[in-house]
Amino acid sequence: METSALITMVLVQVAVTAITGYFFYRVLTAPQRPEPDSYTDNDPPEDTTGDHLVDK
């Protein structure tokens, strides 16, 4: 293997490893987002008018 090919291969491997490590670090140190409650997200909107209490 020629010297230029070896240098290119090592530089690319180091660059890919550094970028992967950077984003892995960002994932580990990111603030946690509040997890939505899947049950309340699926509930229909509540009737706040009181129409359901009136006999029709």
FENRADA-V118123 format. One record per pair of residues at least 4 apart in sequence whose C-alpha atoms are under 8 Angstrom apart, sorted by the first residue. I is the first residue (numbers start at 1). J is the second residue. If there is no record, write none. Layout:
I:J
I:J
This chain:
1:5
1:6
2:6
3:7
4:8
5:9
6:10
7:11
8:12
9:13
10:14
11:15
12:16
13:17
14:18
15:19
16:20
17:21
18:22
19:23
20:24
21:25
22:26
23:27
24:28
25:29
26:30
36:41
37:41
38:42
39:43
47:51
47:52
50:54
